[in-house]
Amino acid sequence: MKKLLPGKVLLPRAAIARRVAGLGQQIADAYAGHELVIVPLLTGGLIFAADLIRRLPIKMRLDVAAVSSYPGRAIRSRGVTIVLPPQLNIRRRHVLIVDDILDSGRTLTAMQNILRRRQAASVKTCVLLRKEQARRAGLWADFVGFDIPDVFVVGYGMDFNHLYRNLPDVVQLRTAR
């Protein structure tokens, strides 16, 4: 089996910080005058969500949900498993799902369906990254940090085999020589 390691930096930490600040302002403007429930998807969206919520000068509540799509050493989605659904009562509340990456759209769709069934007033999505395949398929998120090529990335919360989440940059995974 080939060994996969972090390689080329696609998004340096300074660019990420600037974009997260911009997303925070966009979200604050969109929800001005409303209370918001933010639901980060664990574990990949944790670091992004932590940085993002510190940029939101609005009244908000925080919940979490855990979803698994890339178990272990998988580099392709294996389908969505809801490991931990959101716990807050979101009926008639505005909800923002925060996730690390949009590629197949299955994770966000599954979570949106759960929240809509719970009668949220609105459900919107925010992703740090959107892959080219998602754009080609017409998949969208309400707030998008960056568009990237169809490569497997790690860092800034994203992992491979539970490693590399702590890298401060978004880095393309490469095959070791």
N, C-alpha and C positions, 0 to 999 in steps of 0.2 A: 504494500500500500504506500502511495506517495505521501510524503510529509508536507503539510501545508503550514506556512508561516506568514506573518505580516510582511508586506512588501512596500510598494509605492504609496506615499501619502497622497490621497485624493483631496482631502479637505483638512487643512491645518487648523489647529485650535483657535487661532485668532479669527479666521474666517467664520468658523462655527459660532464663536462668541458674538460677532457682529450680526450674523443672521438670526441667532436666537433673540437678540435684543430687538431686531426688526419684527420678528414674528410676535414677540410680546406686545409690541405697540399695535400691530394689526389686530390681534385678538382683543386687547383692551379697548380699541376703538369699536370693534364689532359688538362687544358685549357691554358697552357703556350703559350704566343705569340698570344693569341686570346682575343678579347673582348667578354664578357659574359653578357647576360641578365638574371638576377635572378628573378624568379617569385614565391615568397612565397604564399602559400595558406592560406588565413585567415579563421578562426582566430587561429586555432590550431597551425599552423606552424610559427606564428609570433615571439615568443620568440626564438625558435630554429634558425630561419633565421637571427634574429638580432645578435645572438652570432656567427653564422657561417660567416656572411659577414665581420665581424670584423677580421676574420682569413684569409681573401682572399686578398693577395697582388697582385691582378691582376686588369686590367682595366675592369670595370663592370658598368652596368646600373641596376636599380632596378625598378620593376613594382610589382603590387600585383594583386591577383585574390581572389574572395571570393566564396567558395563552401560550400554547406550545405549537410551533409549526416546523421547527428545525431541530429535532432531537439529536443530541450527541454530536457526531461527526457529519451529520447531513449538511449538504450545501444546496439542496433543493427542498422545497416545502414538502412535507409529508402529510399535509392536511392539518386542519385546525382542531385542537383540543382545548376546550375551556377548562383550565385547571382550577381557577378561582374566579367566580363571577363577582361583579361589583356588589358591595354590601349595603350601600346607602339607599334610602328611599329616594328615587329620582323622579317620581311622578310629578308632572307639571314643572319640572326644573330644566334649565338649559344645561346640556351636557357636552363637554368637549373630550373626545378620545384622543390621547396623545400616544403615538407609537414611533418606533425608530425608523421603519422603512416600509414603503409601499412597493410591492412587486407583483404578486398574484392578486391581491385585493381580498383574499379569502378571510384573513384575520379581521380586517376592519369591517367587512360585511357581516361576519358572524357577531361581532360585538355590537354593531349598529342594530342588528335585528333584536338582540337581547334587550337593549336599552329602549328601543321603540315599543317592544311588547310590554315593557314596564311603564309605558306612557310618559316618557320624557316630553317636555314641551318642545324641545329641539335637540337634535343630535348632530354635531359637526365633528370633523376630524382634523387632526394636525399631525403631520409626519415630518421628521427631519429630512428624510431622503425619499425620492421617488425614482425608481429605475426606469430605464428606457422602455422595457417591455410593458410596464404599466401605462406609460404614455401612449404607446402604439395601440394598446388594447382599449384606450379611452377611459382608463381608471383615473380617478381623481381623489384629491383630498381638499378640504376647504382651505387649509393653510399648509404650504409646502416650503420646507427650508431650501433644499437643493435638488436638482435633477442630476442623476449620475448614470453612467453606462451600466450595462448588464454584467456587472462583476460582483463577486462575493466580497463583502467588506466586513471589517472588524474595527473595534475601538469605539470610544465614546458611548459605551454601553452595549455594543453589539459584539457577539462572540462567535467562536468556532470551538466546539467541544468544551464549552464553559470557560474558555481562556480568552484573553485579550480585551475584555470589557473595559479594563482600566487604562487603555491607551488613550491619550488625550486628543488624538487626531483620528479621522476616519481614514483607514488604511485598506488597500486592496490586498486580499489574500493571494499568496503565490505558492507555487510548488517549489520545495527545497531541491537544490541540485545535489 
